[in-house]
């Protein structure tokens, strides 16, 4: 009976270890995607600033006051 419980616990531990590794790989992949997206956003922001400097803005671009 103890041996059966020990086998069950070992099986659950192996499953948990596999799950943790799978989740770890998912987190690593998602962090890479986040890093890439942040880099793309910085590049887009930089290009927007270069294409349209602050002095080129008009009154049409101003945010209207909130009532």
C-alpha positions in Angstrom: 0.0 0.0 0.0 2.8 2.5 0.8 4.6 1.4 -2.3 1.5 2.2 -4.4 1.2 5.6 -2.8 4.8 6.3 -3.4 4.4 5.4 -7.1 1.4 7.7 -7.4 3.3 10.5 -5.8 6.3 10.0 -8.1 4.0 10.0 -11.1 2.4 13.3 -9.9 5.8 14.8 -9.3 7.0 13.8 -12.8 3.8 15.4 -14.3 4.3 18.6 -12.2 7.9 18.8 -13.3 6.9 18.5 -16.9 4.2 21.1 -16.5 6.6 23.5 -14.9 9.1 23.1 -17.7 6.3 23.6 -20.3 5.2 26.8 -18.5 8.8 28.0 -18.3 9.3 27.6 -22.0 6.0 29.4 -22.6 7.2 32.3 -20.4 10.5 32.4 -22.2 8.8 32.5 -25.6 6.4 35.2 -24.5 9.2 37.4 -23.1 10.9 37.2 -26.4 7.7 38.3 -28.1 7.3 41.2 -25.6 10.9 42.3 -26.2 10.3 42.3 -30.0 7.1 44.2 -29.7 8.7 46.8 -27.4 11.5 47.2 -29.9 9.0 47.7 -32.7 7.1 50.3 -30.7 10.2 52.2 -30.0 11.1 52.2 -33.7 7.7 53.3 -34.7 7.7 56.1 -32.2 11.1 57.2 -33.4 9.9 57.2 -37.0 6.8 59.2 -36.1 8.9 61.8 -34.3 11.3 62.1 -37.3 8.4 62.3 -39.8 6.5 64.9 -37.9 8.5 67.1 -35.6 6.8 69.1 -32.8 7.0 72.4 -34.7 5.0 71.0 -37.6 1.9 70.6 -35.5 -1.1 72.8 -36.1 -4.0 73.9 -34.0 -6.0 71.1 -35.6 -3.8 68.6 -33.8 -4.5 70.1 -30.4 -6.6 68.1 -28.1 -9.9 69.9 -27.5 -10.7 70.8 -23.9 -13.0 68.5 -22.0 -16.3 70.0 -20.8 
